[in-house]
Amino acid sequence: MPEIELGVPKGVIESLPEEEGTAERDMRRAITGIQSRLNEEVDGTDPGEAASVVADAVEQMEAQASTYHEFVPELRAWGQSPIYAIAWRNLYLELIGQLYDHEWLTAELDRERNFRLVDDGIRLSDL
């Protein structure tokens, strides 16, 4: 099975203010950590098991993106710049998109996420 490869989204990095580059370094480190953890966990598994691991990661990234999204209005209300919260939110959303770009994983990942929806008792009529 091919390895999962994640890259730093150029648009996210370009949205950061021109400062010391600390946020960019942190983002690169986070991406490297996510990528290596996913590759370790899916190494030697079949695509169905790999999809389960990746689905867990996608759910975690969605939760992180949601948390950062909730920070944006709060930061604005306090007169602070939300640029870093927006950048981190966009980073996680871009990484989810990159995971879906892996052709060997897309169908299994969709199947796993749909299974989880139904397994939780949620039906499409409930949405």
N, CA and C atoms as a LAMMPS dump frame, in Angstrom:
ITEM: TIMESTEP
0
ITEM: NUMBER OF ATOMS
381
ITEM: BOX BOUNDS ff ff ff
-5.0000000000000000e+02 5.0000000000000000e+02
-5.0000000000000000e+02 5.0000000000000000e+02
-5.0000000000000000e+02 5.0000000000000000e+02
ITEM: ATOMS id mol type element x y z
1 1 1 N 0.835 -1.167 0
2 1 2 C 0 0 0
3 1 3 C 0.887 1.24 0
4 2 1 N 0.533 2.237 -0.823
5 2 2 C 1.342 3.463 -0.876
6 2 3 C 1.292 4.229 0.441
7 3 1 N 2.31 5.025 0.667
8 3 2 C 2.343 5.841 1.875
9 3 3 C 1.44 7.057 1.708
10 4 1 N 0.99 7.563 2.822
11 4 2 C 0.203 8.79 2.832
12 4 3 C 1.182 9.954 2.818
13 5 1 N 0.971 10.863 1.886
14 5 2 C 1.833 12.033 1.784
15 5 3 C 0.984 13.28 1.96
16 6 1 N 1.391 14.106 2.893
17 6 2 C 0.715 15.375 3.142
18 6 3 C 1.71 16.507 2.951
19 7 1 N 1.231 17.591 2.373
20 7 2 C 2.099 18.736 2.153
21 7 3 C 1.55 19.98 2.823
22 8 1 N 2.386 20.969 2.898
23 8 2 C 1.981 22.239 3.477
24 8 3 C 1.236 23.027 2.4
25 9 1 N -0.025 23.341 2.653
26 9 2 C -0.785 24.115 1.668
27 9 3 C -0.206 25.521 1.505
28 10 1 N 0.136 25.86 0.287
29 10 2 C 0.78 27.129 0
30 10 3 C -0.091 28.316 0.419
31 11 1 N -1.396 28.227 0.169
32 11 2 C -2.299 29.32 0.515
33 11 3 C -2.351 29.587 2.003
34 12 1 N -2.257 28.539 2.805
35 12 2 C -2.281 28.708 4.26
36 12 3 C -1.018 29.429 4.72
37 13 1 N 0.111 29.025 4.206
38 13 2 C 1.384 29.646 4.589
39 13 3 C 1.418 31.101 4.132
40 14 1 N 0.912 31.36 2.94
41 14 2 C 0.916 32.733 2.429
42 14 3 C -0.021 33.638 3.22
43 15 1 N -1.01 33.072 3.894
44 15 2 C -1.951 33.886 4.671
45 15 3 C -1.368 34.35 6
46 16 1 N -0.269 33.742 6.413
47 16 2 C 0.348 34.111 7.688
48 16 3 C 1.085 35.434 7.565
49 17 1 N 1.075 36.227 8.64
50 17 2 C 1.834 37.483 8.606
51 17 3 C 3.331 37.205 8.478
52 18 1 N 4.017 38.122 7.859
53 18 2 C 5.463 37.996 7.69
54 18 3 C 6.149 38.299 9.016
55 19 1 N 6.384 37.277 9.8
56 19 2 C 7.062 37.468 11.078
57 19 3 C 8.221 36.487 11.161
58 20 1 N 8.44 35.936 12.297
59 20 2 C 9.576 35.051 12.526
60 20 3 C 9.436 33.693 11.843
61 21 1 N 8.272 33.361 11.383
62 21 2 C 8.065 32.056 10.767
63 21 3 C 7.776 30.96 11.764
64 22 1 N 7.472 31.328 12.992
65 22 2 C 7.205 30.342 14.03
66 22 3 C 5.953 29.529 13.719
67 23 1 N 4.897 30.2 13.274
68 23 2 C 3.652 29.5 12.958
69 23 3 C 3.866 28.529 11.8
70 24 1 N 4.614 28.971 10.797
71 24 2 C 4.894 28.087 9.659
72 24 3 C 5.684 26.865 10.114
73 25 1 N 6.653 27.065 10.952
74 25 2 C 7.452 25.954 11.478
75 25 3 C 6.573 24.989 12.275
76 26 1 N 5.686 25.551 13.11
77 26 2 C 4.776 24.716 13.896
78 26 3 C 3.838 23.918 12.994
79 27 1 N 3.363 24.548 11.933
80 27 2 C 2.467 23.857 11.004
81 27 3 C 3.2 22.732 10.28
82 28 1 N 4.398 23.009 9.843
83 28 2 C 5.181 21.964 9.168
84 28 3 C 5.45 20.787 10.109
85 29 1 N 5.749 21.1 11.348
86 29 2 C 5.993 20.055 12.345
87 29 3 C 4.715 19.243 12.597
88 30 1 N 3.574 19.922 12.67
89 30 2 C 2.294 19.243 12.879
90 30 3 C 1.974 18.318 11.703
91 31 1 N 2.199 18.796 10.493
92 31 2 C 1.936 17.984 9.298
93 31 3 C 2.844 16.766 9.269
94 32 1 N 4.102 16.956 9.57
95 32 2 C 5.049 15.843 9.612
96 32 3 C 4.619 14.807 10.649
97 33 1 N 4.186 15.278 11.809
98 33 2 C 3.726 14.365 12.86
99 33 3 C 2.493 13.593 12.451
100 34 1 N 1.531 14.268 11.858
101 34 2 C 0.299 13.602 11.406
102 34 3 C 0.633 12.566 10.341
103 35 1 N 1.452 12.967 9.383
104 35 2 C 1.81 12.066 8.288
105 35 3 C 2.54 10.831 8.8
106 36 1 N 3.528 11.016 9.667
107 36 2 C 4.294 9.863 10.152
108 36 3 C 3.429 8.951 11.02
109 37 1 N 2.544 9.535 11.847
110 37 2 C 1.67 8.724 12.684
111 37 3 C 0.71 7.899 11.823
112 38 1 N 0.134 8.53 10.806
113 38 2 C -0.779 7.795 9.921
114 38 3 C -0.047 6.679 9.184
115 39 1 N 1.15 6.971 8.673
116 39 2 C 1.897 5.945 7.947
117 39 3 C 2.31 4.795 8.847
118 40 1 N 2.651 5.078 10.087
119 40 2 C 2.976 4.003 11.032
120 40 3 C 1.767 3.117 11.297
121 41 1 N 0.614 3.747 11.478
122 41 2 C -0.582 3.001 11.832
123 41 3 C -1.168 2.211 10.667
124 42 1 N -0.992 2.677 9.432
125 42 2 C -1.566 1.965 8.293
126 42 3 C -0.579 1.019 7.63
127 43 1 N 0.673 1.038 8.049
128 43 2 C 1.691 0.18 7.46
129 43 3 C 1.307 -1.294 7.618
130 44 1 N 1.21 -1.971 6.515
131 44 2 C 0.935 -3.403 6.533
132 44 3 C -0.527 -3.769 6.722
133 45 1 N -1.422 -2.792 6.713
134 45 2 C -2.847 -3.106 6.855
135 45 3 C -3.516 -3.106 5.495
136 46 1 N -4.709 -3.684 5.451
137 46 2 C -5.458 -3.631 4.197
138 46 3 C -6.157 -2.272 4.1
139 47 1 N -6.646 -1.899 2.91
140 47 2 C -7.263 -0.578 2.741
141 47 3 C -8.446 -0.313 3.678
142 48 1 N -9.204 -1.338 4.033
143 48 2 C -10.327 -1.149 4.949
144 48 3 C -9.877 -0.736 6.334
145 49 1 N -8.836 -1.399 6.838
146 49 2 C -8.294 -1.038 8.15
147 49 3 C -7.616 0.328 8.1
148 50 1 N -6.94 0.607 7.005
149 50 2 C -6.302 1.906 6.844
150 50 3 C -7.354 3.01 6.836
151 51 1 N -8.476 2.756 6.193
152 51 2 C -9.547 3.749 6.143
153 51 3 C -10.088 4.043 7.529
154 52 1 N -10.147 3.046 8.375
155 52 2 C -10.617 3.249 9.745
156 52 3 C -9.678 4.165 10.508
157 53 1 N -8.389 3.948 10.357
158 53 2 C -7.385 4.788 11.024
159 53 3 C -7.46 6.215 10.486
160 54 1 N -7.557 6.347 9.172
161 54 2 C -7.604 7.67 8.561
162 54 3 C -8.912 8.376 8.921
163 55 1 N -10.01 7.639 9
164 55 2 C -11.282 8.239 9.397
165 55 3 C -11.189 8.816 10.809
166 56 1 N -10.501 8.11 11.699
167 56 2 C -10.28 8.65 13.044
168 56 3 C -9.512 9.971 12.969
169 57 1 N -8.49 10.004 12.139
170 57 2 C -7.683 11.217 11.988
171 57 3 C -8.515 12.348 11.379
172 58 1 N -9.352 12.024 10.401
173 58 2 C -10.205 13.035 9.775
174 58 3 C -11.169 13.619 10.797
175 59 1 N -11.762 12.754 11.625
176 59 2 C -12.682 13.246 12.654
177 59 3 C -11.958 14.147 13.649
178 60 1 N -10.745 13.792 13.994
179 60 2 C -9.967 14.61 14.918
180 60 3 C -9.623 15.959 14.273
181 61 1 N -9.252 15.945 12.99
182 61 2 C -8.934 17.192 12.301
183 61 3 C -10.174 18.064 12.138
184 62 1 N -11.331 17.448 11.894
185 62 2 C -12.572 18.222 11.814
186 62 3 C -12.881 18.892 13.154
187 63 1 N -12.644 18.181 14.236
188 63 2 C -12.864 18.748 15.569
189 63 3 C -11.913 19.919 15.816
190 64 1 N -10.653 19.75 15.428
191 64 2 C -9.679 20.828 15.596
192 64 3 C -10.076 22.044 14.762
193 65 1 N -10.475 21.814 13.504
194 65 2 C -10.886 22.916 12.633
195 65 3 C -12.087 23.643 13.221
196 66 1 N -13.017 22.902 13.784
197 66 2 C -14.193 23.496 14.403
198 66 3 C -13.814 24.351 15.613
199 67 1 N -12.886 23.852 16.406
200 67 2 C -12.427 24.604 17.576
201 67 3 C -11.795 25.927 17.154
202 68 1 N -10.912 25.884 16.164
203 68 2 C -10.283 27.115 15.691
204 68 3 C -11.313 28.053 15.069
205 69 1 N -12.305 27.482 14.382
206 69 2 C -13.361 28.296 13.776
207 69 3 C -14.137 29.054 14.854
208 70 1 N -14.368 28.415 15.979
209 70 2 C -15.091 29.056 17.079
210 70 3 C -14.265 30.175 17.718
211 71 1 N -12.949 30.109 17.613
212 71 2 C -12.092 31.157 18.167
213 71 3 C -12.19 32.474 17.384
214 72 1 N -12.499 32.387 16.098
215 72 2 C -12.436 33.571 15.229
216 72 3 C -13.326 34.71 15.735
217 73 1 N -14.632 34.507 15.943
218 73 2 C -15.447 35.644 16.409
219 73 3 C -15.054 36.11 17.817
220 74 1 N -14.627 35.18 18.647
221 74 2 C -14.222 35.551 19.998
222 74 3 C -12.984 36.455 19.96
223 75 1 N -12.02 36.102 19.134
224 75 2 C -10.822 36.931 19.007
225 75 3 C -11.17 38.311 18.458
226 76 1 N -12.052 38.341 17.468
227 76 2 C -12.463 39.638 16.905
228 76 3 C -13.176 40.477 17.954
229 77 1 N -14.011 39.841 18.777
230 77 2 C -14.738 40.57 19.816
231 77 3 C -13.782 41.205 20.817
232 78 1 N -12.658 40.568 21.037
233 78 2 C -11.668 41.099 21.977
234 78 3 C -10.656 42.011 21.292
235 79 1 N -10.875 42.296 20.02
236 79 2 C -9.991 43.206 19.304
237 79 3 C -8.673 42.576 18.887
238 80 1 N -8.637 41.261 18.856
239 80 2 C -7.416 40.546 18.468
240 80 3 C -7.532 40.068 17.02
241 81 1 N -6.415 39.87 16.387
242 81 2 C -6.403 39.353 15.026
243 81 3 C -6.644 37.839 15.044
244 82 1 N -7.604 37.377 14.255
245 82 2 C -7.878 35.941 14.211
246 82 3 C -7.066 35.204 13.148
247 83 1 N -6.051 35.828 12.583
248 83 2 C -5.342 35.251 11.441
249 83 3 C -4.752 33.878 11.742
250 84 1 N -4.227 33.69 12.934
251 84 2 C -3.624 32.391 13.252
252 84 3 C -4.699 31.318 13.431
253 85 1 N -5.821 31.675 14.045
254 85 2 C -6.922 30.718 14.194
255 85 3 C -7.463 30.338 12.822
256 86 1 N -7.594 31.313 11.94
257 86 2 C -8.075 31.043 10.58
258 86 3 C -7.08 30.156 9.835
259 87 1 N -5.801 30.442 9.979
260 87 2 C -4.767 29.655 9.29
261 87 3 C -4.766 28.201 9.769
262 88 1 N -4.855 27.988 11.076
263 88 2 C -4.877 26.617 11.593
264 88 3 C -6.15 25.889 11.179
265 89 1 N -7.279 26.586 11.215
266 89 2 C -8.532 25.976 10.751
267 89 3 C -8.393 25.539 9.297
268 90 1 N -7.898 26.443 8.459
269 90 2 C -7.743 26.137 7.04
270 90 3 C -6.728 25.022 6.807
271 91 1 N -5.691 24.985 7.638
272 91 2 C -4.698 23.917 7.515
273 91 3 C -5.351 22.551 7.705
274 92 1 N -6.12 22.401 8.771
275 92 2 C -6.75 21.107 9.024
276 92 3 C -7.735 20.737 7.922
277 93 1 N -8.476 21.716 7.417
278 93 2 C -9.417 21.425 6.333
279 93 3 C -8.68 21.029 5.055
280 94 1 N -7.56 21.684 4.784
281 94 2 C -6.754 21.331 3.608
282 94 3 C -6.167 19.918 3.742
283 95 1 N -5.734 19.568 4.938
284 95 2 C -5.17 18.228 5.146
285 95 3 C -6.231 17.154 4.927
286 96 1 N -7.454 17.419 5.344
287 96 2 C -8.545 16.466 5.097
288 96 3 C -8.725 16.287 3.595
289 97 1 N -8.691 17.39 2.868
290 97 2 C -8.798 17.314 1.409
291 97 3 C -7.651 16.523 0.796
292 98 1 N -6.453 16.696 1.339
293 98 2 C -5.304 15.949 0.825
294 98 3 C -5.452 14.456 1.083
295 99 1 N -6.036 14.093 2.202
296 99 2 C -6.253 12.672 2.475
297 99 3 C -7.22 12.073 1.458
298 100 1 N -8.232 12.826 1.089
299 100 2 C -9.181 12.346 0.087
300 100 3 C -8.579 12.317 -1.314
301 101 1 N -7.467 12.99 -1.53
302 101 2 C -6.803 12.976 -2.836
303 101 3 C -6.047 11.675 -3.096
304 102 1 N -5.849 10.853 -2.069
305 102 2 C -5.177 9.571 -2.256
306 102 3 C -6.189 8.586 -2.852
307 103 1 N -6.033 8.29 -4.141
308 103 2 C -7.018 7.477 -4.862
309 103 3 C -7.239 6.1 -4.238
310 104 1 N -6.187 5.469 -3.721
311 104 2 C -6.314 4.135 -3.148
312 104 3 C -7.123 4.152 -1.852
313 105 1 N -7.326 5.34 -1.284
314 105 2 C -7.967 5.461 0.011
315 105 3 C -9.378 6.036 -0.067
316 106 1 N -9.668 6.799 -1.099
317 106 2 C -10.906 7.571 -1.177
318 106 3 C -12.161 6.728 -1
319 107 1 N -12.318 5.668 -1.767
320 107 2 C -13.545 4.865 -1.696
321 107 3 C -13.704 4.206 -0.328
322 108 1 N -12.625 3.654 0.197
323 108 2 C -12.689 3.009 1.513
324 108 3 C -12.974 4.02 2.625
325 109 1 N -12.399 5.202 2.49
326 109 2 C -12.615 6.245 3.492
327 109 3 C -14.072 6.709 3.47
328 110 1 N -14.618 6.898 2.287
329 110 2 C -16.037 7.254 2.184
330 110 3 C -16.916 6.164 2.792
331 111 1 N -16.599 4.928 2.499
332 111 2 C -17.37 3.8 3.027
333 111 3 C -17.304 3.765 4.562
334 112 1 N -16.13 3.947 5.112
335 112 2 C -15.947 3.931 6.563
336 112 3 C -16.708 5.075 7.226
337 113 1 N -16.627 6.254 6.659
338 113 2 C -17.318 7.405 7.265
339 113 3 C -18.829 7.249 7.158
340 114 1 N -19.319 6.709 6.056
341 114 2 C -20.752 6.448 5.932
342 114 3 C -21.201 5.379 6.918
343 115 1 N -20.381 4.356 7.093
344 115 2 C -20.691 3.307 8.066
345 115 3 C -20.811 3.899 9.464
346 116 1 N -19.912 4.79 9.802
347 116 2 C -19.939 5.404 11.132
348 116 3 C -21.19 6.249 11.336
349 117 1 N -21.621 6.932 10.284
350 117 2 C -22.861 7.701 10.392
351 117 3 C -24.042 6.793 10.722
352 118 1 N -24.134 5.702 9.982
353 118 2 C -25.25 4.773 10.177
354 118 3 C -25.102 4.032 11.496
355 119 1 N -23.888 3.662 11.842
356 119 2 C -23.645 2.93 13.084
357 119 3 C -24.004 3.768 14.307
358 120 1 N -23.855 5.08 14.2
359 120 2 C -24.214 5.962 15.304
360 120 3 C -25.723 6.183 15.402
361 121 1 N -26.465 5.598 14.48
362 121 2 C -27.911 5.736 14.516
363 121 3 C -28.418 6.932 13.752
364 122 1 N -27.56 7.569 13.006
365 122 2 C -27.971 8.717 12.221
366 122 3 C -28.346 8.216 10.832
367 123 1 N -29.484 8.594 10.382
368 123 2 C -29.94 8.23 9.05
369 123 3 C -29.929 9.482 8.174
370 124 1 N -29.848 9.295 6.887
371 124 2 C -29.835 10.447 6.002
372 124 3 C -31.101 11.285 6.172
373 125 1 N -32.202 10.656 6.526
374 125 2 C -33.443 11.409 6.727
375 125 3 C -33.334 12.316 7.963
376 126 1 N -32.402 12.011 8.878
377 126 2 C -32.213 12.826 10.08
378 126 3 C -31.379 14.069 9.817
379 127 1 N -30.647 14.075 8.707
380 127 2 C -29.746 15.199 8.439
381 127 3 C -30.454 16.418 7.97
